Amino acid sequence: QVQLVESGGGLVQAGGSLRLSCAASGDTICISTMGWYRQAPGKERELVASITSNGTPYYVDSVKGRFTISRDNAKNTVYLQMSSLKPEHTAVYYCNAKCVIGSSYYYTDERDYWGQGTQVTVSS
């Protein structure tokens, strides 16, 4: 089992910055890709950014140039640096980790683990 604990959320003014952290514990050796999802009121949860074990990032188009994802594999921690925040970024942000539970030469079987979520509120 893997446990994910997020921190760093809070209330900021538009144009401000926040840095979210997610620390993984438990059977962390299985973790491959880690990422951040968000869910705004009345909307579905969506992927914001992810990063592979080798450090290759992915960002949803709406946050490119504003958010930066990084990870410290030694600490089993993933970060999301959020800059130039806008009210529309307000959401609960969830940490995600994909764990390898099986693999072959053709595909990797993974299991998702989730953090409890951290609230990010951006005021105008």
C-alpha positions as CSV (number, residue, x, y, z in Angstrom):
1,Q,0.0,0.0,0.0
2,V,1.0,3.6,-0.7
3,Q,-0.2,6.6,1.3
4,L,-0.1,10.1,-0.1
5,V,-0.3,13.2,2.0
6,E,-0.7,16.6,0.4
7,S,0.2,19.9,1.9
8,G,0.7,23.5,0.8
9,G,-2.8,24.5,-0.2
10,G,-4.4,27.6,1.1
11,L,-5.9,31.0,0.2
12,V,-4.0,33.3,-2.1
13,Q,-4.7,36.4,-4.1
14,A,-4.8,36.4,-7.8
15,G,-1.3,36.6,-9.2
16,G,0.2,34.9,-6.2
17,S,2.0,31.6,-5.9
18,L,1.6,28.4,-4.0
19,R,3.8,25.3,-3.8
20,L,2.0,22.0,-3.2
21,S,3.8,19.0,-1.9
22,C,2.8,15.4,-1.8
23,A,4.8,12.9,0.2
24,A,4.4,9.2,-0.5
25,S,5.0,6.5,2.1
26,G,4.5,2.8,2.4
27,D,5.5,0.6,-0.5
28,T,6.9,3.5,-2.5
29,I,9.3,1.4,-4.5
30,C,6.4,0.6,-6.9
31,I,5.8,4.2,-7.8
32,S,6.3,5.2,-11.4
33,T,4.4,8.4,-12.5
34,M,3.2,10.9,-10.0
35,G,0.9,13.8,-10.7
36,W,-1.7,16.3,-9.6
37,Y,-5.4,16.4,-10.4
38,R,-7.9,19.0,-9.4
39,Q,-11.6,19.1,-9.0
40,A,-13.5,22.4,-9.0
41,P,-17.0,22.7,-7.7
42,G,-19.5,21.2,-10.1
43,K,-16.7,19.9,-12.4
44,E,-15.1,16.6,-12.9
45,R,-11.6,15.8,-11.7
46,E,-9.0,16.5,-14.3
47,L,-5.3,15.9,-14.7
48,V,-3.3,19.1,-14.2
49,A,0.3,17.8,-14.4
50,S,2.2,14.6,-14.1
51,I,5.9,13.6,-14.1
52,T,7.5,10.3,-14.8
53,S,10.2,8.6,-12.8
54,N,12.8,10.0,-15.3
55,G,11.5,13.6,-14.8
56,T,9.5,14.0,-18.0
57,P,6.6,16.4,-17.3
58,Y,3.1,16.7,-18.7
59,Y,0.8,19.7,-18.3
60,V,-2.7,20.4,-19.3
61,D,-2.7,23.3,-21.8
62,S,-4.4,25.7,-19.4
63,V,-1.5,25.7,-16.9
64,K,1.5,25.7,-19.2
65,G,3.8,28.5,-18.3
66,R,2.1,29.0,-14.9
67,F,2.6,25.6,-13.1
68,T,5.8,23.6,-12.7
69,I,5.8,20.0,-11.6
70,S,8.9,18.4,-10.1
71,R,9.8,15.4,-7.9
72,D,12.4,14.2,-5.5
73,N,12.6,10.5,-5.9
74,A,14.9,10.1,-2.9
75,K,12.1,11.7,-0.7
76,N,9.2,10.1,-2.7
77,T,7.8,13.6,-3.0
78,V,6.2,15.4,-5.9
79,Y,5.7,19.2,-6.0
80,L,3.5,21.5,-7.9
81,Q,4.8,25.1,-8.1
82,M,1.8,27.3,-9.0
83,S,2.5,30.9,-10.1
84,S,0.3,33.6,-11.6
85,L,-2.7,32.1,-10.0
86,K,-6.1,33.0,-11.2
87,P,-9.5,32.5,-9.5
88,E,-10.4,29.8,-12.0
89,H,-7.6,27.7,-10.6
90,T,-9.6,27.4,-7.4
91,A,-10.1,23.7,-6.7
92,V,-9.3,20.8,-4.5
93,Y,-6.0,19.4,-5.7
94,Y,-5.3,15.7,-5.4
95,C,-2.0,14.0,-5.5
96,N,-1.8,10.8,-7.6
97,A,0.8,8.1,-7.8
98,K,0.8,5.1,-10.2
99,C,2.4,2.0,-8.9
100,V,3.7,-0.8,-11.0
101,I,2.0,-4.1,-10.0
102,G,3.0,-6.1,-13.0
103,S,4.9,-5.6,-16.2
104,S,5.9,-7.3,-19.4
105,Y,7.8,-6.4,-22.5
106,Y,4.6,-4.9,-24.0
107,Y,2.9,-3.1,-21.2
108,T,3.0,-2.1,-17.6
109,D,0.1,-2.9,-15.2
110,E,-0.4,0.0,-12.7
111,R,-2.5,0.8,-9.7
112,D,-3.6,4.3,-8.8
113,Y,-3.2,5.8,-5.3
114,W,-4.7,9.1,-4.2
115,G,-4.1,11.7,-1.6
116,Q,-6.8,13.2,0.5
117,G,-6.8,16.5,-1.4
118,T,-5.7,20.0,-0.5
119,Q,-7.9,23.1,-1.1
120,V,-6.5,25.9,-3.2
121,T,-8.5,29.0,-3.2
122,V,-7.5,32.0,-5.3
123,S,-9.3,35.3,-4.6
124,S,-9.7,38.1,-7.1
